[in-house]
Amino acid sequence: MVAGGVTAQELFGRVEDVVPDEVDRIYVRGLSFLQRQLLGGRLDRDPYALQPGVVGLAVVAMLARGEDPNSGPYNTAIRRGLELIYQNTNPANGYIGGSMYNHGFATLALAEAYGAVEDPRLGLALRRAVDLILQSQARNPRGAWRYSPESTDADTTVTGAQLVALLAARNAGLAVPDEAIRKGLQFFTQCRTPEGGIGYTDSRGPNNVRSAIGVLVFALAREKNSPTYQAALAYLAQDPYREHGYPFYFHYYAAQALFHADLDLWRAWNQRMIQYFGAAQNPDGSWDGTHGQMFSTAATLLTLALNYRLLPIYER
């Protein structure tokens, strides 16, 4: 267990690298909310809470604090979350949920749980989920992804979710072809705009959300020398607090992008987020958002999870 005021896993020799007590207080309250929802809450009151992608993010948030997922205080909630993912998996092809957004985030949860959670179903579920992502890409003329496995167009938000899932699965030890990663990154390059940021389906209309996704996937793929990475980071760094109307989604990606890109920039950004989220947290430990409290809470906790640095996907 990681207690407040202790050192994060990866040391950089500065006082900021100690997990602040305030982060741990905020985080534990948020985890308690997610735990209550998964174990006994009325998830049907939140239209997004039963989506396997949202459940997946909640599972990752629980794993991110370093509790033992097999015997720690959140192990039953983690298993309940994984069970919901299994129940929402198509037995014929491994497709999770009704969109590739759901599939990508749920696959990320399977990858982060694999090797940590004692569940004999995990390995097969992860392999099938990864295979579906790869098969979907192979059918797509743009070498990327959109809303369904059969889509023939692509966008950078869905593509980002699939690339993060593939890279997490690779971290977990699964075989993921280099060519799949290369093609996904190439699509981001095609969507780089004259301003340096990342567009949605082409090289127009950049914003911070998509640029943060681009920075993250290139960083995770160890491609920081890429002109696309450097241009997207420069665009994001101009105003790393501008969220473009998607605050929780943006913060989730921006935290990871800035952490991998520039520790000093991340530290300043992180301190501001700690204050912001601490003030906005509800008495029950949740946060309110247009996509439901489960998503808002899971995304917020994962924004703060870089303070712990315990998940493989958070290693620099």
GIDA-V412206 format. One record per run of one state. SS is the DSSP state (H for helix, E for strand, - for the rest). FROM is the first residue (numbers start at 1). TO is the last residue. If there is no record, write none. Layout:
# GIDA-V412206
ss: [SS & SS]
from: [FROM & FROM]
to: [TO & TO]
This chain:
# GIDA-V412206
ss: [- & E & - & H & E & - & H & - & H & - & H & - & H & - & E & - & E & - & H & - & H & - & H & - & H & - & E & - & E & - & E & H & - & H & - & H & - & H & - & H & - & H & -]
from: [1 & 7 & 8 & 15 & 18 & 19 & 21 & 41 & 43 & 46 & 52 & 64 & 75 & 88 & 89 & 90 & 96 & 97 & 100 & 114 & 122 & 140 & 156 & 172 & 178 & 191 & 192 & 193 & 198 & 199 & 207 & 208 & 221 & 227 & 239 & 247 & 262 & 263 & 281 & 293 & 308 & 312 & 315]
to: [6 & 7 & 14 & 17 & 18 & 20 & 40 & 42 & 45 & 51 & 63 & 74 & 87 & 88 & 89 & 95 & 96 & 99 & 113 & 121 & 139 & 155 & 171 & 177 & 190 & 191 & 192 & 197 & 198 & 206 & 207 & 220 & 226 & 238 & 246 & 261 & 262 & 280 & 292 & 307 & 311 & 314 & 316]
